[in-house]
Amino acid sequence: MTTIEDLAATLSLIGKLEGGPTFMGIPDRWFDDAHWRCVNDHVSVRFLKSTELGDLCLACQEAVKLTFPEDVDGPIRRGRRLIR
């Protein structure tokens, strides 16, 4: 199972490779069409905002991180390439 730290590191690397303008190290365009990914490979445009537990996946209640707009459920892919 992927940890939230591993997921954050992977998404950070993808963001750095993407280039372009950023805010706090995240590409600006990710905020324009926000998608959220959890450690169980769920991707959604919605998440549960919890003051006690942080941002959580609606499907499994695990922590989520902002991801790139083209991301979909399942292992992380950029184009046709699997990233892990």
C-alpha positions in Angstrom: 0.0 0.0 0.0 1.2 3.5 -0.9 1.6 5.9 2.0 0.4 9.5 1.7 4.0 10.6 1.8 4.9 8.4 -1.2 1.9 9.8 -3.0 2.8 13.4 -2.2 6.4 12.7 -3.4 5.2 11.1 -6.7 2.8 14.0 -7.4 5.5 16.5 -6.5 7.8 14.9 -9.1 5.1 15.0 -11.7 4.4 18.6 -11.0 8.1 19.5 -11.3 8.5 17.6 -14.6 5.4 19.4 -16.0 7.0 22.9 -15.7 5.0 26.1 -16.1 3.8 28.5 -13.4 3.3 27.1 -9.9 1.8 28.0 -6.6 3.5 26.3 -3.6 5.2 23.9 -5.9 2.0 22.8 -7.6 1.3 23.6 -11.2 -1.3 26.4 -11.5 -3.4 24.4 -14.0 -4.0 21.7 -11.4 -6.0 24.2 -9.4 -8.1 25.2 -12.4 -9.6 21.7 -12.8 -8.9 20.2 -9.3 -8.9 16.4 -9.0 -8.0 14.6 -5.7 -6.2 11.3 -5.4 -6.0 9.0 -2.4 -3.5 6.2 -1.5 -6.0 3.6 -2.7 -5.9 5.0 -6.3 -9.3 6.7 -6.2 -9.5 10.0 -8.1 -12.4 12.4 -7.7 -13.3 16.1 -8.1 -14.8 16.0 -4.6 -13.4 15.2 -1.2 -14.5 15.4 2.5 -13.0 18.4 4.3 -12.5 17.5 8.0 -11.1 19.9 10.5 -9.9 16.9 12.6 -8.7 14.4 10.0 -7.8 16.6 7.0 -9.0 16.1 3.4 -10.4 12.6 2.9 -11.5 10.4 0.0 -15.2 10.0 -0.3 -14.8 6.3 -1.4 -12.5 5.1 1.4 -11.9 7.9 3.8 -8.1 7.9 3.3 -6.1 11.2 2.9 -6.1 12.9 -0.5 -3.7 15.1 -2.4 -4.3 17.4 -5.3 -3.4 15.7 -8.6 -3.2 16.6 -12.3 -6.5 17.2 -14.1 -6.1 14.2 -16.5 -5.6 11.7 -13.6 -8.1 8.8 -13.4 -8.8 6.0 -10.9 -6.1 3.3 -10.8 -2.3 3.5 -10.8 -0.9 6.9 -11.7 -0.3 7.3 -15.4 1.0 10.2 -17.4 0.0 9.6 -21.0 0.3 5.9 -21.5 3.2 5.6 -19.0 2.7 4.0 -15.6 4.3 5.9 -12.7 5.2 4.1 -9.4 
